[in-house]
Every structure is written in structure tokens, then in C-alpha cells.
Amino acid sequence: MDTGKIGQHISGQFNKELEDIRNKVLTMGGLVEQQIEWAVQAFTTGDAELADQVIRQDNVVDALEIAIDRECNQILALRQPAAFDLRLLITVIKVINELEIVGDLSESIAKMAISLADIESPVSKKDNYYELQHMADLVRAMLHDSLDAFARMDVDDVATITGRDENVDREYVSIFRQLITHMMEDPRNITRTINVLWTVRALERIGDHACYICEHLIYMIKGQNVRHLPQEEIEEILRNSRR
């Protein structure tokens, strides 16, 4: 992990506190990545026990968010940081909020897996959920890469990561259309299809939150707020910042 961008302070304890917070964010991110993987696996295989594990792990993620938020607020009150250190703490608070939401979305997918476990057998699910699994792989990779950029404190790959959200959106629209067609062709598919639709929507939102983490990272490193800007403007800002 590159710690060179964290200011070197007279107080070595302050440096340690900032580094400890960053490490806890990455630990939280690793747990959330695992939640996504397990939730989708539980959904596509009908593994209710694995889904329960996702739900239990969300309590750990929530506890981490509270602990990190408390540490950040204590540092803000006691250290009164400025410049990059202040942006780092503000960014951490925002990033853990994004991760907590992703954890909640994963938990919801797990709950859908439990509700569908008695509707269809795992064998029948395997082929039907290929597209959903592919979309899940896309968003999980986006989240992983956004956290990797945070760990390296490097925005060089951020535009590439956020640009991949277009692929996720295309996958979402394609799956959505297929599911609506199936539901119209056979009303018996309605209950199952609604659950799948919600799961696909949750995955699409996870991709969005991976992008938000990248936007927060740009603020931390460059001091520029790029939220709500189109992809083209973000790319232009990052190109200009390298000159």
C-alpha cells in the first residue's frame, strides 16, 4: 500500500491513526466483495445456508462502518486536519457508506435466494442464470478495482473503471427485456421473475456504487468534486490533471 501521499506529521500517532483507518476500509471492502460473491452463488444454486452466511456477515460490515465512522469523527475533532488529510477522512466516511449500501444490496440478494430456494431446483437454475452471473462478475470486478485504486491512492485507472459501468447497464437492459418476455409468455414465471429482476437491479446499483467510490477518490487525490458529471467530463478532468 502506498502511504507516500499521507502527510508526514510531527505526531507519529497521527500517521498511525490515518493508516489504521485506511486498512480498516480495505478490510470492510474485502468483506463486502465476499458478500457479493456468496450472495450471487447462493441465488444461482439455491444454497440457503450460504445465503444465511451472507446475512450474518452483513452485521460484521455494519459494525465496521460504525467503528470507522467513529474513528474518523474523533480524528476530525481532536486533530483538526487540513488539506489532503481532511479530504482523506471525508472520503473514508463516504466510501464506507457506499460499502455499507453494497453490503445491504448483497444481503437483499441473499434473502431473495432464500425465498426462491423452494421454488426451483439448483439444476434448473444453472443455465437460466448465466447472464446474471456474468453481470455479477462485472460489478464485483468494478468494486475490487475501485478499492484497489483507493489502496494505491491512484486515480490513473479510475476513468477506465467508471467507463465499464456502461457495459453493466447494457447487461441490465438485456436481462430485463428477456425476463419481461418470459413473464409475459407464462404468468407462472411472475414470482420467480420479479425476484430475479430485483436481483439484477441490485447488481446494477452495486456497479453505480463502485463508480461513486471512484468519484470520491478523485476528490481525495485531486481535490475536485466530480459527482454527477458525465463520463466524458470525468475523463477530461483526469487528463488535464496529468498535464
C-alpha positions in Angstrom: 0.0 0.0 0.0 1.4 3.4 -1.0 1.5 5.6 2.1 3.5 8.3 0.5 0.6 10.5 -0.2 -0.4 10.7 3.6 1.3 13.7 5.1 4.1 13.1 7.5 3.2 14.7 10.8 5.1 15.6 13.9 2.9 13.2 15.7 3.7 9.6 14.6 0.5 8.6 16.3 -1.5 10.7 13.8 0.2 8.9 10.9 -0.7 5.6 12.5 -4.3 6.6 13.0 -4.7 7.5 9.4 -3.1 4.3 8.1 -5.2 2.2 10.5 -8.4 3.8 9.2 -7.4 3.0 5.6 -6.6 -0.6 6.4 -10.0 -1.0 8.1 -11.7 0.4 5.0 -9.9 -2.2 2.9 -10.9 -4.9 5.3 -14.5 -3.8 5.1 -14.3 -3.7 1.3 -12.9 -7.3 1.3 -15.9 -8.5 3.3 -18.3 -6.8 1.0 -16.7 -8.3 -2.1 -17.1 -11.7 -0.4 -20.8 -10.9 0.3 -21.5 -10.2 -3.4 -19.8 -13.4 -4.4 -21.6 -15.6 -1.9 -25.0 -13.9 -2.4 -24.9 -14.5 -6.2 -23.7 -18.0 -5.7 -26.5 -18.7 -3.2 -29.0 -17.2 -5.6 -27.9 -19.2 -8.7 -27.5 -22.5 -6.8 -30.3 -22.3 -4.3 -27.9 -22.6 -1.4 -30.0 -21.2 1.5 -27.2 -21.9 4.1 -24.7 -19.8 2.1 -27.4 -17.0 1.9 -27.7 -17.1 5.7 -24.0 -16.6 5.9 -24.2 -13.5 3.7 -26.9 -12.1 6.0 -24.8 -12.8 9.1 -21.7 -11.2 7.6 -23.7 -8.0 7.0 -23.7 -7.5 10.7 -19.9 -7.5 10.7 -19.9 -5.0 7.8 -22.3 -2.7 9.7 -20.2 -2.8 12.8 -17.1 -1.9 10.9 -18.8 1.0 9.3 -19.8 2.4 12.7 -16.3 1.8 14.1 -14.6 3.5 11.2 -17.0 6.4 11.2 -16.5 6.9 14.9 -12.7 6.9 14.5 -12.9 9.5 11.6 -15.1 11.8 13.7 -12.7 11.5 16.7 -9.7 12.5 14.5 -11.7 15.4 12.9 -12.5 16.7 16.4 -9.1 16.2 18.1 -6.6 16.6 15.2 -8.4 19.3 13.2 -6.7 18.0 9.9 -6.4 20.2 6.8 -5.7 19.8 3.1 -5.2 16.2 2.0 -5.7 14.7 5.5 -9.1 16.3 5.7 -10.1 15.1 2.3 -8.9 11.6 3.2 -11.1 11.5 6.2 -14.1 12.9 4.4 -13.5 10.4 1.6 -13.3 7.5 4.0 -16.6 8.4 5.6 -18.2 8.5 2.1 -16.6 5.3 0.9 -17.7 3.2 4.0 -21.2 4.5 3.4 -21.0 3.2 -0.2 -19.7 -0.1 1.0 -22.4 -0.4 3.6 -25.0 0.1 1.0 -23.4 -2.6 -1.3 -23.4 -4.9 1.7 -27.2 -4.3 2.2 -27.8 -5.0 -1.5 -25.9 -8.2 -1.2 -27.9 -9.1 1.9 -31.1 -8.5 -0.1 -29.9 -10.8 -2.9 -29.3 -13.4 -0.3 -32.8 -13.0 1.1 -34.1 -13.4 -2.5 -32.1 -16.6 -2.7 -33.8 -18.0 0.4 -37.2 -17.1 -0.9 -36.6 -18.9 -4.2 -34.9 -21.9 -2.7 -38.2 -23.9 -2.6 -39.4 -22.7 -6.0 -36.9 -24.4 -8.3 -34.1 -26.9 -8.1 -30.5 -25.9 -8.4 -30.2 -27.9 -11.6 -32.8 -25.9 -13.3 -31.2 -22.6 -12.2 -27.7 -23.3 -13.6 -28.4 -22.4 -17.2 -31.1 -19.8 -16.5 -28.7 -17.5 -14.5 -25.7 -17.4 -16.8 -26.3 -13.8 -17.8 -26.9 -12.8 -14.1 -23.6 -14.4 -13.1 -21.8 -12.6 -15.8 -23.2 -9.3 -14.7 -22.3 -10.1 -11.1 -18.7 -10.7 -12.2 -18.6 -7.3 -13.9 -19.8 -5.3 -10.9 -17.6 -7.3 -8.5 -14.5 -6.6 -10.6 -15.5 -2.9 -10.7 -15.8 -2.8 -6.9 -12.5 -4.6 -6.4 -10.6 -2.3 -8.8 -12.1 0.8 -7.2 -10.9 -0.4 -3.8 -7.5 -1.2 -5.3 -7.3 2.3 -6.6 -8.2 3.6 -3.1 -5.5 1.4 -1.6 -2.9 2.7 -4.0 -4.3 6.3 -3.8 -4.0 6.4 -7.5 -6.6 7.7 -10.0 -4.9 6.6 -13.2 -7.3 3.7 -13.7 -10.4 5.5 -12.4 -11.8 6.6 -15.8 -11.5 3.0 -17.1 -13.3 1.6 -14.1 -16.2 4.1 -14.3 -16.4 3.6 -18.1 -17.1 -0.1 -17.5 -20.5 0.9 -16.0 -21.8 1.3 -19.5 -21.3 -2.5 -20.0 -23.1 -3.2 -16.8 -26.0 -1.0 -17.9 -26.2 -2.8 -21.2 -26.3 -6.2 -19.5 -29.0 -4.9 -17.1 -31.2 -3.8 -20.0 -30.7 -7.0 -21.9 -31.5 -9.2 -19.0 -34.5 -7.0 -18.0 -36.0 -7.4 -21.5 -35.5 -11.2 -21.5 -37.2 -11.5 -18.1 -40.2 -9.4 -19.0 -40.6 -11.5 -22.2 -40.6 -14.7 -20.1 -43.0 -13.3 -17.6 -45.4 -12.3 -20.4 -45.2 -15.7 -22.1 -46.0 -17.6 -19.0 -47.7 -16.0 -16.0 -46.4 -18.9 -13.8 -43.0 -17.2 -14.1 -44.1 -14.0 -12.4 -43.0 -14.7 -8.8 -39.6 -16.1 -9.9 -39.1 -13.3 -12.5 -39.8 -10.5 -10.1 -37.2 -11.9 -7.7 -34.6 -12.2 -10.5 -35.5 -8.6 -11.7 -34.9 -7.3 -8.2 -31.5 -9.1 -8.0 -30.4 -7.8 -11.4 -31.4 -4.3 -10.3 -29.4 -4.7 -7.1 -26.3 -5.7 -9.1 -26.7 -2.7 -11.4 -26.8 -0.5 -8.3 -23.6 -2.1 -7.0 -21.9 -1.0 -10.2 -23.1 2.5 -9.5 -21.7 2.5 -6.0 -18.3 1.3 -7.3 -18.3 4.4 -9.6 -19.2 6.6 -6.6 -16.1 5.3 -4.8 -14.0 6.3 -7.8 -15.6 9.7 -7.7 -14.8 10.1 -4.0 -11.2 9.0 -4.7 -10.8 11.8 -7.4 -11.9 14.3 -4.8 -9.4 12.9 -2.3 -6.5 12.9 -4.6 -7.3 15.9 -6.9 -9.5 18.0 -4.7 -12.2 18.2 -7.4 -15.8 17.2 -6.9 -16.8 15.2 -10.0 -20.1 13.8 -8.7 -23.0 13.8 -11.2 -20.6 14.6 -14.1 -20.9 12.6 -17.3 -18.1 10.1 -18.1 -16.6 12.3 -20.8 -16.1 15.2 -18.3 -14.5 13.0 -15.7 -12.1 11.7 -18.3 -11.3 15.3 -19.4 -10.6 16.4 -15.8 -8.3 13.5 -15.2 -6.4 14.1 -18.5 -6.0 17.8 -17.6 -4.7 17.0 -14.1 -1.9 15.0 -15.6 -0.5 17.9 -17.6 
